[in-house]
Amino acid sequence: MKSNIVLIGFMATGKSTVGRKLAQNLDMDFLEMDEMIEKKAGKSIPKIFKEDGEIRFRELEMSVCKDLSNSKNSVISAGGGVVLNKLNIDYLKISSKIILLEATADEIYERAIKEGKETRPLIDKPNPRKEINDLLEFRKPFYEAASQYQVQTDDKVTSEIVDEIINLLKINE
């Protein structure tokens, strides 16, 4: 059984898109952490935040990380804030290699705008570029501390990123 690969990073860095393709190429399962949280809660993430608050969301997130510590042979797309709780990362590191997907604030903004404000509440703010930049700067040390490998995603297509990750993992086996 292969260990898991967890993709972390800020929104719109490619975690889901790259994760699906990576799982397909490596014949692994693909798991979306946000979907697992929604299933556990029985409601959407925006609804969890609205009805139960962020603390409840983070409790559910921690529970999912704990569940994932027992899984194998999966590529996991983690939520952008998973790194804010060291316990989450400790759980994930039990059975996973953690890869940070990085992009510049400008690239993240451009990708998020294409997806729309409905799917990316962070860009539905008076100054979305500043929001992205501020959060990215705040989270950067958390992302770097949590990850074993970093992959830059700016100006790359999905297949290039997937190939880079596969090569990184082969080199470091």
KEDOSE-809168 format. One line per field, with one value per residue: x, y, z of N, C-alpha, C in turn; residue in three letters. Coordinates in Angstrom, 3 decimals, decimal comma. Layout:
BEGIN
n.u c(X_...)
n.v c(Y_...)
n.w c(Z_...)
ca.u c(X_...)
ca.v c(Y_...)
ca.w c(Z_...)
c.u c(X_...)
c.v c(Y_...)
c.w c(Z_...)
loro c(ALA_...)
END
This chain:
BEGIN
n.u c(0,832_0,532_1,670_-0,226_-0,699_-0,754_-2,087_-1,478_-2,169_-2,898_-6,158_-7,123_-4,670_-4,472_-5,028_-7,259_-7,678_-5,098_-4,735_-6,727_-5,837_-3,255_-3,833_-5,126_-3,030_-1,255_-2,675_-4,275_-6,630_-8,768_-9,328_-11,319_-10,947_-12,736_-15,198_-15,428_-15,716_-18,155_-19,835_-19,617_-20,742_-23,217_-24,033_-23,366_-20,158_-20,271_-22,722_-22,135_-20,323_-22,033_-24,223_-23,097_-20,594_-17,045_-15,423_-16,706_-16,494_-13,691_-13,352_-14,610_-12,930_-10,551_-11,328_-11,719_-9,088_-7,919_-9,280_-8,225_-5,628_-5,471_-5,787_-4,784_-2,967_-4,043_-4,668_-4,954_-6,817_-6,410_-8,080_-7,552_-6,987_-6,178_-3,634_-3,401_-3,804_-1,701_-2,059_-3,699_-1,865_-0,015_-1,608_-2,025_0,574_1,136_0,445_1,120_2,725_3,416_2,657_3,215_1,421_2,157_1,459_1,628_0,210_-1,070_-1,530_-3,232_-5,410_-6,239_-6,974_-8,997_-10,921_-11,792_-13,192_-15,259_-17,226_-19,148_-18,158_-15,835_-15,697_-13,835_-12,998_-15,116_-15,050_-14,352_-11,676_-10,287_-7,724_-5,963_-6,933_-6,308_-3,505_-2,779_-3,723_-2,288_0,356_0,209_-0,332_1,817_4,243_3,100_2,283_4,797_6,099_4,545_4,806_6,610_7,574_7,706_5,924_5,844_3,155_2,519_2,015_2,001_0,732_-1,689_-0,732_2,054_2,589_1,740_3,568_5,931_5,525_5,395_8,012_9,450_8,673_9,686_12,451_12,872_12,323)
n.v c(-1,193_2,165_5,260_8,217_11,226_14,515_17,506_20,796_24,301_27,698_28,967_28,304_27,401_25,064_22,629_20,775_20,258_19,450_17,414_15,477_14,658_13,759_11,625_9,950_9,405_8,034_5,874_6,031_6,747_9,651_12,191_14,753_17,024_19,040_18,077_15,796_16,945_18,278_16,074_14,818_16,791_17,070_19,198_22,074_23,767_26,678_26,867_25,597_27,467_29,696_28,812_27,405_28,409_29,301_27,936_25,476_24,467_24,145_22,185_20,007_19,773_19,000_16,510_15,124_15,146_13,502_11,106_10,671_10,016_7,333_6,369_5,085_5,116_7,360_10,485_13,584_16,495_19,236_21,652_25,214_26,390_24,385_24,120_25,817_24,683_22,865_20,268_19,118_18,834_17,149_14,829_14,307_13,849_11,342_9,355_10,363_12,167_15,554_18,109_21,333_23,471_26,271_29,683_32,962_35,937_37,524_35,674_33,876_35,558_36,087_33,484_32,897_34,882_34,077_31,795_32,828_34,843_33,475_30,924_31,483_33,040_34,766_36,558_38,194_40,772_44,182_44,841_42,556_41,696_42,664_41,275_38,627_38,813_39,578_37,369_35,316_36,028_35,855_33,114_31,848_31,043_28,928_27,140_26,510_25,316_23,056_21,539_19,049_19,195_21,652_23,089_25,213_26,743_28,708_29,842_27,263_24,282_21,807_19,146_19,514_20,244_17,956_16,068_17,168_16,796_13,985_13,331_14,592_12,997_10,504_10,968_11,405_9,027)
n.w c(0,000_-0,871_0,562_1,426_-0,541_0,189_-0,891_-0,250_0,137_-0,860_-1,842_-5,231_-6,178_-7,445_-6,221_-6,287_-9,070_-9,943_-8,095_-8,777_-11,328_-10,713_-8,978_-10,772_-12,608_-10,935_-10,154_-7,824_-5,159_-5,155_-2,871_-1,617_0,790_1,696_0,739_2,313_4,830_4,474_4,103_6,592_8,205_7,092_5,596_3,490_3,230_3,275_4,619_7,044_8,139_8,301_9,911_12,086_12,640_12,430_14,273_14,699_12,107_11,951_13,908_12,680_10,482_11,741_12,704_10,299_9,331_11,249_10,686_8,135_8,732_8,958_6,433_3,183_0,056_-1,338_-2,970_-1,612_-1,486_0,377_2,473_2,293_4,806_6,491_7,512_9,642_12,073_13,938_14,820_12,871_10,763_11,956_12,178_9,438_8,531_9,498_7,675_5,207_2,492_2,263_0,072_-0,998_-3,018_-4,777_-5,693_-7,086_-5,584_-7,493_-9,564_-8,242_-7,766_-10,433_-11,297_-9,442_-9,961_-12,483_-11,767_-10,306_-8,009_-6,604_-6,092_-4,824_-2,067_-0,904_-2,845_-3,075_-1,893_-0,818_-1,558_-3,112_-4,029_-2,086_0,157_-0,584_-0,818_1,829_3,381_2,202_2,826_5,619_5,973_4,765_6,312_7,753_5,740_4,642_6,841_7,194_4,874_2,962_0,462_-2,168_-4,858_-7,532_-9,202_-11,024_-14,352_-15,485_-16,966_-15,972_-16,448_-16,475_-13,833_-12,478_-13,529_-12,492_-9,735_-9,584_-10,414_-8,352_-6,176_-6,951_-6,989_-4,300_-2,987)
ca.u c(0,000_1,254_1,233_-1,020_-0,090_-1,665_-1,778_-1,914_-1,891_-3,948_-7,173_-6,787_-3,299_-4,586_-5,076_-8,268_-7,414_-3,848_-4,961_-7,481_-4,966_-2,170_-4,414_-5,365_-1,725_-0,594_-3,647_-4,612_-7,936_-8,722_-10,217_-11,440_-11,203_-13,950_-16,349_-15,504_-16,250_-19,575_-20,526_-19,644_-21,643_-24,541_-24,372_-22,271_-19,217_-20,823_-23,794_-21,470_-19,822_-23,166_-25,077_-22,364_-19,396_-15,748_-14,878_-17,283_-15,861_-12,323_-13,485_-14,903_-11,701_-9,619_-11,858_-11,424_-7,633_-7,679_-9,756_-7,300_-4,347_-5,555_-6,009_-3,604_-3,118_-4,934_-4,233_-5,924_-6,809_-6,741_-8,557_-6,488_-6,668_-5,864_-2,305_-3,454_-3,819_-0,588_-2,580_-4,129_-0,673_0,518_-2,435_-1,789_1,937_1,212_0,347_1,165_3,734_2,667_3,213_2,652_1,283_2,281_1,234_1,701_-1,084_-1,692_-2,003_-4,376_-6,513_-6,709_-7,659_-10,215_-11,880_-12,370_-14,129_-16,416_-17,422_-20,025_-17,362_-14,694_-16,161_-12,729_-12,871_-16,310_-14,687_-14,047_-10,344_-9,910_-6,266_-5,349_-7,348_-5,506_-2,113_-2,635_-3,892_-1,163_1,521_-0,007_-0,287_3,048_5,088_2,383_2,400_6,182_6,408_3,771_5,101_7,913_7,969_6,987_5,852_5,299_2,163_2,337_2,364_2,163_-0,509_-1,867_0,150_3,428_2,632_1,646_4,870_6,908_5,277_5,798_9,472_9,886_8,453_10,626_13,791_12,945_11,838)
ca.v c(0,000_3,424_6,301_9,273_12,484_15,601_18,774_21,951_25,574_28,700_28,713_28,521_27,004_23,862_21,406_19,821_19,900_18,684_16,214_14,482_14,145_13,036_10,355_9,148_8,969_7,128_4,833_6,233_7,382_11,096_12,632_16,194_17,196_19,838_17,190_14,924_17,772_18,477_14,802_14,621_17,797_16,989_20,482_22,706_24,559_28,006_26,692_25,322_28,750_30,585_28,300_26,849_29,208_28,784_26,992_24,160_24,011_23,699_20,910_19,000_19,641_18,209_15,151_14,533_14,903_12,324_9,972_10,466_9,474_5,882_5,981_4,788_5,102_8,435_11,868_14,359_17,947_19,804_23,029_26,209_26,744_23,183_24,273_26,713_23,852_21,922_18,919_18,624_18,440_15,959_13,700_14,030_13,339_9,940_8,453_11,151_13,145_16,801_18,936_22,677_24,071_27,716_30,609_34,355_36,544_37,951_34,466_33,386_36,477_35,854_32,191_32,976_35,731_33,235_30,850_33,607_35,191_32,486_29,791_32,003_34,186_35,673_37,622_39,023_41,754_45,473_44,824_41,139_41,501_42,894_40,135_37,474_39,076_39,557_35,995_34,534_36,379_35,322_31,649_31,334_30,246_27,696_26,249_26,042_24,419_21,818_20,775_18,424_19,603_22,807_23,131_26,473_26,419_29,821_29,657_25,846_23,538_20,734_17,998_19,874_20,209_16,537_15,454_17,683_16,121_12,575_13,320_14,919_11,828_9,442_11,384_11,377_7,751)
ca.w c(0,000_-0,948_1,490_0,803_-0,955_0,532_-1,537_0,526_-0,515_-0,856_-2,855_-6,639_-6,533_-8,265_-5,403_-6,764_-10,466_-9,960_-7,292_-9,566_-12,401_-10,054_-8,515_-11,987_-13,138_-9,992_-9,808_-6,417_-4,946_-4,946_-1,798_-1,438_2,218_1,890_0,538_3,485_5,910_4,179_4,342_8,051_8,792_6,484_4,978_2,747_4,039_3,585_5,613_8,326_8,635_8,611_10,982_13,228_12,880_12,002_15,254_14,394_10,866_12,262_14,624_11,656_9,696_12,541_12,729_8,985_9,300_12,079_9,882_7,012_9,214_8,813_5,041_2,351_-1,402_-1,761_-3,150_-0,833_-1,633_1,687_2,482_2,415_6,185_7,280_8,120_10,792_13,273_13,839_15,034_11,557_10,011_12,637_11,750_8,016_8,321_9,906_6,523_3,970_2,100_2,090_-0,997_-1,088_-4,340_-4,588_-6,803_-6,648_-5,255_-8,758_-10,256_-7,470_-8,046_-11,807_-11,339_-8,623_-10,679_-13,544_-11,154_-9,882_-6,600_-5,972_-5,621_-4,067_-1,273_-0,578_-3,844_-2,978_-0,868_-1,447_-2,170_-3,092_-4,195_-0,776_0,983_-0,999_-0,462_3,289_3,862_1,684_3,643_6,960_5,969_4,147_7,216_8,105_4,579_4,511_7,956_7,054_3,646_2,729_-0,890_-2,700_-6,320_-8,042_-10,234_-11,965_-15,768_-15,814_-17,161_-14,988_-16,710_-16,076_-12,369_-12,109_-13,855_-11,529_-8,460_-9,732_-10,424_-6,981_-5,321_-7,381_-6,546_-2,834_-2,451)
c.u c(0,872_0,771_0,425_-0,127_-1,129_-1,178_-2,358_-1,586_-3,100_-4,988_-6,621_-5,319_-3,303_-4,741_-6,050_-7,968_-6,172_-4,042_-5,676_-6,579_-3,820_-2,659_-4,625_-4,040_-1,042_-1,491_-3,941_-6,027_-7,731_-9,752_-10,157_-11,844_-12,490_-15,205_-16,538_-16,089_-17,751_-20,385_-20,689_-20,660_-23,074_-25,003_-23,146_-21,367_-19,743_-21,920_-23,209_-21,006_-20,974_-23,939_-24,319_-21,093_-18,101_-15,185_-15,405_-16,677_-14,476_-12,340_-13,733_-13,660_-10,689_-10,045_-11,563_-9,929_-7,278_-8,109_-8,755_-5,958_-4,318_-5,715_-4,684_-3,976_-4,089_-4,169_-5,338_-5,731_-7,298_-7,253_-7,416_-6,067_-6,280_-4,556_-2,312_-3,493_-2,742_-1,040_-3,069_-2,940_-0,038_-0,273_-2,106_-0,414_2,089_1,251_0,556_2,463_2,939_3,399_2,466_2,615_1,237_1,948_1,340_0,293_-1,808_-2,275_-3,244_-5,601_-7,105_-7,483_-8,991_-11,300_-12,566_-13,420_-15,369_-16,552_-18,278_-19,220_-16,198_-15,103_-15,068_-12,595_-14,104_-16,139_-14,372_-12,676_-9,818_-8,406_-5,551_-5,683_-6,470_-4,065_-1,888_-2,721_-2,733_0,094_1,406_0,200_1,028_3,921_4,426_2,488_3,800_6,561_5,726_4,251_6,506_8,477_7,127_7,048_5,167_4,357_1,921_2,794_2,656_0,789_-0,514_-0,887_1,600_3,587_2,609_2,973_5,944_6,765_5,736_7,317_10,055_9,781_9,407_12,028_13,957_12,386_12,820)
c.v c(1,250_4,378_7,340_10,414_13,549_16,865_19,892_23,200_26,478_28,341_29,012_28,247_25,694_22,558_20,364_19,336_19,024_17,364_15,116_13,830_13,314_11,661_9,410_8,576_7,941_5,961_4,848_6,811_8,883_11,465_14,149_16,425_17,993_18,981_16,258_15,675_17,978_17,217_14,564_15,561_17,681_18,305_21,075_23,516_25,980_27,940_26,393_26,642_29,639_30,115_27,907_27,616_28,504_27,759_25,588_23,597_23,445_22,388_19,765_18,715_18,766_16,744_14,428_14,244_13,654_11,057_9,637_9,880_7,953_5,425_5,740_4,945_6,161_9,723_12,706_15,847_18,533_21,228_23,992_26,527_25,573_23,332_25,129_25,967_22,776_20,478_18,303_18,078_17,206_14,715_13,317_13,422_11,873_9,024_9,155_11,915_14,417_17,707_20,261_23,118_25,581_28,470_32,022_34,868_36,975_36,768_33,910_34,254_36,204_34,541_32,253_33,799_34,924_32,284_31,545_33,765_34,167_31,333_30,223_33,227_35,207_36,807_38,526_40,028_43,072_45,488_43,389_40,889_41,661_41,736_38,917_37,646_38,973_38,138_35,106_34,780_35,785_33,801_31,063_30,527_28,928_26,668_25,654_25,067_23,057_20,933_20,197_18,838_20,801_22,771_24,438_26,155_27,545_29,419_28,206_25,235_22,363_19,589_18,282_19,775_18,766_15,838_15,891_16,987_14,671_12,455_13,626_13,694_10,694_9,732_11,171_10,102_7,143)
c.w c(0,000_0,136_0,706_0,336_-0,638_-0,157_-0,685_-0,275_-0,438_-1,907_-4,247_-6,980_-7,312_-7,506_-5,946_-8,179_-10,574_-9,220_-8,054_-10,611_-11,817_-9,596_-9,695_-12,513_-12,241_-9,557_-8,299_-6,344_-4,815_-3,895_-1,664_0,012_2,482_1,715_1,733_4,687_5,712_4,469_5,850_8,713_8,270_5,894_4,301_3,682_4,295_4,660_7,003_8,946_9,105_9,843_12,249_13,579_12,479_12,981_14,978_13,110_11,153_13,057_13,643_10,807_10,438_12,584_11,409_8,863_10,102_11,323_8,774_7,451_9,099_7,365_4,312_0,881_-1,925_-2,009_-2,530_-1,108_-0,320_1,530_2,757_3,836_7,063_8,055_9,379_12,124_13,126_14,024_13,714_10,776_10,641_12,237_10,305_7,761_8,729_8,680_5,180_3,765_1,780_1,106_-1,048_-2,544_-4,138_-5,869_-6,237_-6,358_-6,528_-9,523_-9,558_-7,757_-9,430_-11,918_-10,598_-9,317_-11,787_-12,989_-10,617_-8,380_-5,865_-5,389_-4,751_-3,268_-0,947_-1,594_-3,873_-1,840_-1,576_-2,151_-2,167_-3,253_-2,854_0,175_0,693_-0,543_1,049_3,843_3,433_2,517_5,049_6,985_5,467_5,111_7,638_6,977_4,486_5,626_7,791_5,912_3,621_1,375_-1,306_-4,228_-6,715_-9,205_-11,241_-13,361_-16,148_-16,046_-16,185_-15,201_-16,324_-14,558_-11,883_-12,363_-12,855_-10,174_-8,520_-9,716_-9,047_-6,072_-5,672_-6,854_-5,041_-2,220_-1,478)
loro c(MET_LYS_SER_ASN_ILE_VAL_LEU_ILE_GLY_PHE_MET_ALA_THR_GLY_LYS_SER_THR_VAL_GLY_ARG_LYS_LEU_ALA_GLN_ASN_LEU_ASP_MET_ASP_PHE_LEU_GLU_MET_ASP_GLU_MET_ILE_GLU_LYS_LYS_ALA_GLY_LYS_SER_ILE_PRO_LYS_ILE_PHE_LYS_GLU_ASP_GLY_GLU_ILE_ARG_PHE_ARG_GLU_LEU_GLU_MET_SER_VAL_CYS_LYS_ASP_LEU_SER_ASN_SER_LYS_ASN_SER_VAL_ILE_SER_ALA_GLY_GLY_GLY_VAL_VAL_LEU_ASN_LYS_LEU_ASN_ILE_ASP_TYR_LEU_LYS_ILE_SER_SER_LYS_ILE_ILE_LEU_LEU_GLU_ALA_THR_ALA_ASP_GLU_ILE_TYR_GLU_ARG_ALA_ILE_LYS_GLU_GLY_LYS_GLU_THR_ARG_PRO_LEU_ILE_ASP_LYS_PRO_ASN_PRO_ARG_LYS_GLU_ILE_ASN_ASP_LEU_LEU_GLU_PHE_ARG_LYS_PRO_PHE_TYR_GLU_ALA_ALA_SER_GLN_TYR_GLN_VAL_GLN_THR_ASP_ASP_LYS_VAL_THR_SER_GLU_ILE_VAL_ASP_GLU_ILE_ILE_ASN_LEU_LEU_LYS_ILE_ASN_GLU)
END
